[in-house]
């Protein structure tokens, strides 16, 4: 009989939690990727994937098998070790960020007090996989794509950082679970509307634009259209991953979509209450804790789906930016706006009704 309070028991529980989160993310990615393609097809009045399985539901699994069984081709002049290490780093870091993401009440692999700082660190390291992939390919197009990605991700991480500071000021905590718990009680308590019920509504004049800036910065951070400059087909063929095929390319792709879903989850947690329902739910107080957790997880996943749908719609209908427009938006618009927002939210916390 295993003693679950022993180090071995703790290790088994932790591995089980990690495996559960990994399986959920991978299955979610399969169907969200299909949804992304379906939305894109719908906007263009096409059918999209509809052959493999009913309504094309198994298309992502067929694509996965196709990539796995393809031959791995490494360019003759490439640095083979770094070439293969780059997609592995991107893949690992993308999943590592989910360790602190609260999925439901008590459902988090590592409930650390500095969860936001951990996410900052992981997202900052994520650019290295792309730079390494672009450089190791020994080709000018991947190298240009890697340089673009480095500049783009660093630029928009600054804006994302200042936006998150406004949330930290409202919540008074770096713990993601605490941030979600402080948004309980209905949608009027969510951070996007000021985070303090009706008396916090004036802060919504700042926080709603911050949610919009975070959403747009998340598009740039994950190289999604209209900010897909590192993968620009028109001039860079496929950017930093042009020399990749088979499983290494698949790892890059999974890492990219994992980061997209992570950003959707962060938007839900930071601004839209995470697992909190949009209305008070006193009836769940009498429920079994596991049932209440599943109820919260349902709301969290629903919010991720809605935000991902917005990501897909932007990809389908917004034309791609030029690189100078991309940099100007990040440094000359988002950065000063988020700086002013930090000052305003700080003043609200000191002099507002809830001070």
Protein Blocks (a to p, Z undefined) as FASTA:
>chain_A
ZZfkbmklmmmmmmmmmmmmmmmmmmmmmmmmmmmmmmmmmmnopnbjakgoghhlmmmm
mmmmmmmmpccdddfkbcfklmmmmmmmmmmmmmmmmmmmcfbghiafblcfklmmmmmm
mmmmmmmmmmmmmmmnopaklmmmmmmmmmmmmmmmmmmmmmmmmmmmmnopabfklmmm
mmgoijklpmknoonajmlmmmmmmmmmmmmmmmmmmmmmnopafklmmlomklnonomm
lmggcjllmmmmmmmmmmmmmmmmmmmmmmnopjacfbdcfklmmpcfklmmmmmmmmmm
mmmmmmmmmmmmmmmmmccddfklmmmmmmmmmmmmmmmmmmmmmmmmmmmmkZZ
